[in-house]
């Protein structure tokens, strides 16, 4: 009869070498305003599911959508300026 054992790598899913790198953490920090804006948009959309949307709900969704667009624009401008540095 063979013993039943677990594979240590599968059981220990959060080993030291699985942690995110500094570059990954920097990318997450760079994208965090966009992520938060998208969460706000999702919250505004969820609120409208509870009841018949009124003018206040429409304004809330519109403002959240504009916030997402502005955050996307800012992120693209930052990444475009960061990657084009000294290429000209």
N, CA, C and O atoms as a GROMACS GRO file, in nm:
protein
  352
    1UNK      N    1   0.084  -0.117   0.000
    1UNK     CA    2   0.000   0.000   0.000
    1UNK      C    3   0.090   0.124   0.000
    1UNK      O    4   0.183   0.134   0.079
    2UNK      N    5   0.060   0.219  -0.091
    2UNK     CA    6   0.142   0.340  -0.097
    2UNK      C    7   0.075   0.451  -0.016
    2UNK      O    8  -0.047   0.464  -0.016
    3UNK      N    9   0.156   0.531   0.054
    3UNK     CA   10   0.098   0.638   0.137
    3UNK      C   11   0.047   0.753   0.050
    3UNK      O   12   0.097   0.778  -0.059
    4UNK      N   13  -0.054   0.822   0.102
    4UNK     CA   14  -0.110   0.938   0.034
    4UNK      C   15  -0.043   1.062   0.093
    4UNK      O   16  -0.052   1.086   0.214
    5UNK      N   17   0.023   1.142   0.009
    5UNK     CA   18   0.088   1.264   0.056
    5UNK      C   19   0.046   1.379  -0.035
    5UNK      O   20   0.001   1.358  -0.147
    6UNK      N   21   0.062   1.499   0.015
    6UNK     CA   22   0.029   1.618  -0.065
    6UNK      C   23   0.156   1.674  -0.128
    6UNK      O   24   0.266   1.656  -0.076
    7UNK      N   25   0.138   1.741  -0.237
    7UNK     CA   26   0.249   1.808  -0.301
    7UNK      C   27   0.264   1.945  -0.234
    7UNK      O   28   0.169   2.023  -0.231
    8UNK      N   29   0.382   1.972  -0.180
    8UNK     CA   30   0.400   2.093  -0.099
    8UNK      C   31   0.380   2.220  -0.180
    8UNK      O   32   0.326   2.317  -0.126
    9UNK      N   33   0.420   2.224  -0.306
    9UNK     CA   34   0.403   2.346  -0.386
    9UNK      C   35   0.256   2.380  -0.407
    9UNK      O   36   0.219   2.497  -0.408
   10UNK      N   37   0.174   2.280  -0.424
   10UNK     CA   38   0.032   2.303  -0.445
   10UNK      C   39  -0.034   2.351  -0.316
   10UNK      O   40  -0.120   2.440  -0.320
   11UNK      N   41   0.003   2.294  -0.203
   11UNK     CA   42  -0.057   2.331  -0.076
   11UNK      C   43  -0.011   2.470  -0.033
   11UNK      O   44  -0.091   2.548   0.018
   12UNK      N   45   0.115   2.500  -0.053
   12UNK     CA   46   0.170   2.630  -0.013
   12UNK      C   47   0.163   2.724  -0.132
   12UNK      O   48   0.262   2.742  -0.204
   13UNK      N   49   0.047   2.784  -0.153
   13UNK     CA   50   0.025   2.868  -0.270
   13UNK      C   51   0.090   3.005  -0.256
   13UNK      O   52   0.110   3.073  -0.356
   14UNK      N   53   0.124   3.046  -0.135
   14UNK     CA   54   0.179   3.180  -0.114
   14UNK      C   55   0.322   3.172  -0.062
   14UNK      O   56   0.352   3.223   0.046
   15UNK      N   57   0.406   3.109  -0.138
   15UNK     CA   58   0.547   3.102  -0.102
   15UNK      C   59   0.614   3.236  -0.133
   15UNK      O   60   0.557   3.319  -0.203
   16UNK      N   61   0.734   3.257  -0.080
   16UNK     CA   62   0.804   3.383  -0.099
   16UNK      C   63   0.830   3.414  -0.246
   16UNK      O   64   0.823   3.529  -0.287
   17UNK      N   65   0.858   3.314  -0.324
   17UNK     CA   66   0.894   3.337  -0.464
   17UNK      C   67   0.772   3.361  -0.553
   17UNK      O   68   0.787   3.387  -0.672
   18UNK      N   69   0.651   3.352  -0.497
   18UNK     CA   70   0.529   3.378  -0.575
   18UNK      C   71   0.481   3.522  -0.557
   18UNK      O   72   0.386   3.563  -0.623
   19UNK      N   73   0.545   3.598  -0.470
   19UNK     CA   74   0.505   3.736  -0.445
   19UNK      C   75   0.520   3.820  -0.573
   19UNK      O   76   0.606   3.790  -0.656
   20UNK      N   77   0.438   3.925  -0.588
   20UNK     CA   78   0.453   4.012  -0.705
   20UNK      C   79   0.587   4.087  -0.701
   20UNK      O   80   0.638   4.120  -0.594
   21UNK      N   81   0.641   4.112  -0.817
   21UNK     CA   82   0.767   4.185  -0.826
   21UNK      C   83   0.743   4.334  -0.805
   21UNK      O   84   0.629   4.380  -0.803
   22UNK      N   85   0.851   4.408  -0.789
   22UNK     CA   86   0.839   4.552  -0.771
   22UNK      C   87   0.779   4.616  -0.896
   22UNK      O   88   0.702   4.712  -0.886
   23UNK      N   89   0.812   4.565  -1.013
   23UNK     CA   90   0.757   4.620  -1.137
   23UNK      C   91   0.606   4.597  -1.144
   23UNK      O   92   0.532   4.685  -1.188
   24UNK      N   93   0.560   4.479  -1.101
   24UNK     CA   94   0.417   4.451  -1.100
   24UNK      C   95   0.344   4.540  -1.000
   24UNK      O   96   0.235   4.590  -1.029
   25UNK      N   97   0.403   4.562  -0.884
   25UNK     CA   98   0.341   4.649  -0.785
   25UNK      C   99   0.337   4.794  -0.835
   25UNK      O  100   0.239   4.865  -0.811
   26UNK      N  101   0.442   4.838  -0.905
   26UNK     CA  102   0.441   4.972  -0.962
   26UNK      C  103   0.333   4.986  -1.069
   26UNK      O  104   0.269   5.091  -1.078
   27UNK      N  105   0.313   4.882  -1.149
   27UNK     CA  106   0.209   4.886  -1.252
   27UNK      C  107   0.070   4.893  -1.189
   27UNK      O  108  -0.016   4.966  -1.238
   28UNK      N  109   0.050   4.819  -1.081
   28UNK     CA  110  -0.078   4.823  -1.012
   28UNK      C  111  -0.102   4.962  -0.952
   28UNK      O  112  -0.213   5.015  -0.960
   29UNK      N  113   0.002   5.019  -0.894
   29UNK     CA  114  -0.011   5.153  -0.836
   29UNK      C  115  -0.040   5.258  -0.944
   29UNK      O  116  -0.115   5.352  -0.921
   30UNK      N  117   0.020   5.241  -1.061
   30UNK     CA  118  -0.004   5.332  -1.171
   30UNK      C  119  -0.148   5.323  -1.221
   30UNK      O  120  -0.207   5.424  -1.260
   31UNK      N  121  -0.205   5.202  -1.220
   31UNK     CA  122  -0.340   5.180  -1.270
   31UNK      C  123  -0.447   5.197  -1.163
   31UNK      O  124  -0.566   5.190  -1.195
   32UNK      N  125  -0.410   5.218  -1.038
   32UNK     CA  126  -0.509   5.223  -0.931
   32UNK      C  127  -0.613   5.334  -0.946
   32UNK      O  128  -0.729   5.309  -0.912
   33UNK      N  129  -0.582   5.454  -0.996
   33UNK     CA  130  -0.690   5.552  -1.015
   33UNK      C  131  -0.796   5.504  -1.114
   33UNK      O  132  -0.915   5.528  -1.095
   34UNK      N  133  -0.753   5.436  -1.219
   34UNK     CA  134  -0.848   5.382  -1.316
   34UNK      C  135  -0.931   5.271  -1.253
   34UNK      O  136  -1.052   5.264  -1.274
   35UNK      N  137  -0.867   5.185  -1.177
   35UNK     CA  138  -0.939   5.075  -1.112
   35UNK      C  139  -1.045   5.131  -1.017
   35UNK      O  140  -1.158   5.083  -1.016
   36UNK      N  141  -1.008   5.231  -0.938
   36UNK     CA  142  -1.103   5.291  -0.844
   36UNK      C  143  -1.218   5.361  -0.916
   36UNK      O  144  -1.332   5.356  -0.870
   37UNK      N  145  -1.188   5.425  -1.028
   37UNK     CA  146  -1.294   5.490  -1.106
   37UNK      C  147  -1.389   5.387  -1.165
   37UNK      O  148  -1.510   5.409  -1.169
   38UNK      N  149  -1.336   5.274  -1.209
   38UNK     CA  150  -1.422   5.168  -1.262
   38UNK      C  151  -1.508   5.106  -1.152
   38UNK      O  152  -1.622   5.066  -1.177
   39UNK      N  153  -1.454   5.098  -1.031
   39UNK     CA  154  -1.534   5.048  -0.918
   39UNK      C  155  -1.647   5.145  -0.887
   39UNK      O  156  -1.759   5.102  -0.860
   40UNK      N  157  -1.619   5.275  -0.892
   40UNK     CA  158  -1.725   5.375  -0.870
   40UNK      C  159  -1.834   5.364  -0.976
   40UNK      O  160  -1.952   5.376  -0.946
   41UNK      N  161  -1.793   5.343  -1.102
   41UNK     CA  162  -1.891   5.326  -1.209
   41UNK      C  163  -1.976   5.202  -1.185
   41UNK      O  164  -2.098   5.205  -1.202
   42UNK      N  165  -1.913   5.095  -1.146
   42UNK     CA  166  -1.987   4.973  -1.118
   42UNK      C  167  -2.084   4.992  -1.002
   42UNK      O  168  -2.197   4.944  -1.008
   43UNK      N  169  -2.041   5.062  -0.898
   43UNK     CA  170  -2.130   5.092  -0.786
   43UNK      C  171  -2.251   5.174  -0.832
   43UNK      O  172  -2.364   5.146  -0.792
   44UNK      N  173  -2.227   5.273  -0.915
   44UNK     CA  174  -2.338   5.356  -0.965
   44UNK      C  175  -2.434   5.273  -1.050
   44UNK      O  176  -2.555   5.292  -1.043
   45UNK      N  177  -2.380   5.182  -1.129
   45UNK     CA  178  -2.466   5.098  -1.211
   45UNK      C  179  -2.545   4.999  -1.126
   45UNK      O  180  -2.661   4.970  -1.156
   46UNK      N  181  -2.484   4.948  -1.020
   46UNK     CA  182  -2.554   4.856  -0.930
   46UNK      C  183  -2.668   4.927  -0.858
   46UNK      O  184  -2.775   4.869  -0.839
   47UNK      N  185  -2.647   5.052  -0.819
   47UNK     CA  186  -2.753   5.129  -0.752
   47UNK      C  187  -2.875   5.141  -0.841
   47UNK      O  188  -2.988   5.136  -0.793
   48UNK      N  189  -2.854   5.158  -0.972
   48UNK     CA  190  -2.967   5.173  -1.063
   48UNK      C  191  -3.043   5.042  -1.082
   48UNK      O  192  -3.157   5.044  -1.129
   49UNK      N  193  -2.984   4.930  -1.046
   49UNK     CA  194  -3.054   4.801  -1.060
   49UNK      C  195  -3.159   4.781  -0.951
   49UNK      O  196  -3.253   4.704  -0.968
   50UNK      N  197  -3.142   4.850  -0.838
   50UNK     CA  198  -3.232   4.832  -0.724
   50UNK      C  199  -3.372   4.887  -0.749
   50UNK      O  200  -3.471   4.834  -0.698
   51UNK      N  201  -3.380   4.993  -0.827
   51UNK     CA  202  -3.508   5.060  -0.848
   51UNK      C  203  -3.510   5.122  -0.988
   51UNK      O  204  -3.411   5.117  -1.061
   52UNK      N  205  -3.622   5.181  -1.022
   52UNK     CA  206  -3.631   5.249  -1.151
   52UNK      C  207  -3.537   5.369  -1.149
   52UNK      O  208  -3.547   5.454  -1.059
   53UNK      N  209  -3.445   5.378  -1.246
   53UNK     CA  210  -3.348   5.489  -1.245
   53UNK      C  211  -3.417   5.625  -1.257
   53UNK      O  212  -3.508   5.642  -1.338
   54UNK      N  213  -3.373   5.719  -1.177
   54UNK     CA  214  -3.425   5.855  -1.184
   54UNK      C  215  -3.314   5.949  -1.233
   54UNK      O  216  -3.207   5.902  -1.270
   55UNK      N  217  -3.339   6.078  -1.233
   55UNK     CA  218  -3.242   6.175  -1.284
   55UNK      C  219  -3.113   6.173  -1.202
   55UNK      O  220  -3.004   6.187  -1.258
   56UNK      N  221  -3.124   6.158  -1.072
   56UNK     CA  222  -3.006   6.152  -0.986
   56UNK      C  223  -2.918   6.031  -1.022
   56UNK      O  224  -2.796   6.042  -1.027
   57UNK      N  225  -2.982   5.918  -1.045
   57UNK     CA  226  -2.907   5.798  -1.084
   57UNK      C  227  -2.838   5.818  -1.219
   57UNK      O  228  -2.724   5.776  -1.237
   58UNK      N  229  -2.907   5.880  -1.312
   58UNK     CA  230  -2.848   5.905  -1.443
   58UNK      C  231  -2.727   5.996  -1.432
   58UNK      O  232  -2.626   5.974  -1.498
   59UNK      N  233  -2.736   6.099  -1.348
   59UNK     CA  234  -2.621   6.189  -1.326
   59UNK      C  235  -2.506   6.116  -1.260
   59UNK      O  236  -2.390   6.137  -1.295
   60UNK      N  237  -2.538   6.031  -1.163
   60UNK     CA  238  -2.435   5.955  -1.092
   60UNK      C  239  -2.359   5.864  -1.189
   60UNK      O  240  -2.236   5.857  -1.184
   61UNK      N  241  -2.432   5.795  -1.276
   61UNK     CA  242  -2.368   5.706  -1.374
   61UNK      C  243  -2.287   5.788  -1.474
   61UNK      O  244  -2.176   5.749  -1.511
   62UNK      N  245  -2.343   5.900  -1.519
   62UNK     CA  246  -2.273   5.984  -1.617
   62UNK      C  247  -2.143   6.039  -1.558
   62UNK      O  248  -2.040   6.040  -1.627
   63UNK      N  249  -2.146   6.085  -1.434
   63UNK     CA  250  -2.025   6.137  -1.369
   63UNK      C  251  -1.922   6.026  -1.350
   63UNK      O  252  -1.802   6.048  -1.370
   64UNK      N  253  -1.968   5.909  -1.311
   64UNK     CA  254  -1.876   5.797  -1.292
   64UNK      C  255  -1.814   5.756  -1.425
   64UNK      O  256  -1.695   5.723  -1.431
   65UNK      N  257  -1.893   5.757  -1.531
   65UNK     CA  258  -1.842   5.723  -1.664
   65UNK      C  259  -1.737   5.825  -1.710
   65UNK      O  260  -1.634   5.789  -1.767
   66UNK      N  261  -1.764   5.953  -1.684
   66UNK     CA  262  -1.669   6.057  -1.719
   66UNK      C  263  -1.539   6.044  -1.638
   66UNK      O  264  -1.430   6.071  -1.688
   67UNK      N  265  -1.554   6.003  -1.512
   67UNK     CA  266  -1.437   5.982  -1.427
   67UNK      C  267  -1.351   5.868  -1.480
   67UNK      O  268  -1.228   5.876  -1.477
   68UNK      N  269  -1.415   5.762  -1.529
   68UNK     CA  270  -1.341   5.650  -1.589
   68UNK      C  271  -1.268   5.696  -1.714
   68UNK      O  272  -1.150   5.664  -1.733
   69UNK      N  273  -1.336   5.772  -1.799
   69UNK     CA  274  -1.272   5.820  -1.922
   69UNK      C  275  -1.153   5.911  -1.890
   69UNK      O  276  -1.049   5.902  -1.955
   70UNK      N  277  -1.167   5.997  -1.790
   70UNK     CA  278  -1.057   6.085  -1.752
   70UNK      C  279  -0.940   6.005  -1.695
   70UNK      O  280  -0.824   6.035  -1.724
   71UNK      N  281  -0.970   5.903  -1.615
   71UNK     CA  282  -0.864   5.820  -1.559
   71UNK      C  283  -0.792   5.741  -1.668
   71UNK      O  284  -0.670   5.725  -1.664
   72UNK      N  285  -0.868   5.692  -1.768
   72UNK     CA  286  -0.805   5.623  -1.881
   72UNK      C  287  -0.715   5.717  -1.959
   72UNK      O  288  -0.603   5.681  -1.997
   73UNK      N  289  -0.764   5.838  -1.984
   73UNK     CA  290  -0.685   5.937  -2.057
   73UNK      C  291  -0.556   5.968  -1.982
   73UNK      O  292  -0.449   5.971  -2.042
   74UNK      N  293  -0.566   5.992  -1.851
   74UNK     CA  294  -0.448   6.022  -1.771
   74UNK      C  295  -0.348   5.907  -1.771
   74UNK      O  296  -0.227   5.928  -1.780
   75UNK      N  297  -0.400   5.785  -1.760
   75UNK     CA  298  -0.312   5.668  -1.761
   75UNK      C  299  -0.241   5.654  -1.895
   75UNK      O  300  -0.121   5.627  -1.899
   76UNK      N  301  -0.314   5.672  -2.003
   76UNK     CA  302  -0.251   5.663  -2.135
   76UNK      C  303  -0.148   5.773  -2.156
   76UNK      O  304  -0.043   5.749  -2.215
   77UNK      N  305  -0.178   5.893  -2.109
   77UNK     CA  306  -0.081   6.002  -2.122
   77UNK      C  307   0.045   5.976  -2.040
   77UNK      O  308   0.156   6.004  -2.086
   78UNK      N  309   0.028   5.922  -1.919
   78UNK     CA  310   0.145   5.891  -1.836
   78UNK      C  311   0.230   5.781  -1.898
   78UNK      O  312   0.352   5.790  -1.901
   79UNK      N  313   0.164   5.675  -1.947
   79UNK     CA  314   0.241   5.564  -2.004
   79UNK      C  315   0.303   5.605  -2.137
   79UNK      O  316   0.413   5.559  -2.169
   80UNK      N  317   0.237   5.689  -2.216
   80UNK     CA  318   0.293   5.735  -2.342
   80UNK      C  319   0.415   5.822  -2.317
   80UNK      O  320   0.515   5.811  -2.388
   81UNK      N  321   0.408   5.908  -2.218
   81UNK     CA  322   0.522   5.993  -2.185
   81UNK      C  323   0.636   5.912  -2.125
   81UNK      O  324   0.753   5.945  -2.146
   82UNK      N  325   0.604   5.809  -2.052
   82UNK     CA  326   0.707   5.726  -1.988
   82UNK      C  327   0.781   5.638  -2.088
   82UNK      O  328   0.901   5.616  -2.072
   83UNK      N  329   0.712   5.587  -2.190
   83UNK     CA  330   0.777   5.497  -2.285
   83UNK      C  331   0.848   5.572  -2.395
   83UNK      O  332   0.941   5.518  -2.455
   84UNK      N  333   0.809   5.696  -2.424
   84UNK     CA  334   0.870   5.770  -2.533
   84UNK      C  335   0.991   5.851  -2.487
   84UNK      O  336   1.049   5.924  -2.567
   85UNK      N  337   1.029   5.840  -2.361
   85UNK     CA  338   1.137   5.921  -2.309
   85UNK      C  339   1.270   5.898  -2.381
   85UNK      O  340   1.327   5.790  -2.372
   86UNK      N  341   1.318   5.999  -2.451
   86UNK     CA  342   1.447   5.994  -2.517
   86UNK      C  343   1.450   5.918  -2.648
   86UNK      O  344   1.558   5.895  -2.702
   87UNK      N  345   1.336   5.878  -2.701
   87UNK     CA  346   1.333   5.801  -2.824
   87UNK      C  347   1.350   5.890  -2.948
   87UNK      O  348   1.381   5.840  -3.056
   88UNK      N  349   1.329   6.020  -2.934
   88UNK     CA  350   1.334   6.107  -3.052
   88UNK      C  351   1.473   6.147  -3.089
   88UNK      O  352   1.492   6.221  -3.186
   0.00000   0.00000   0.00000
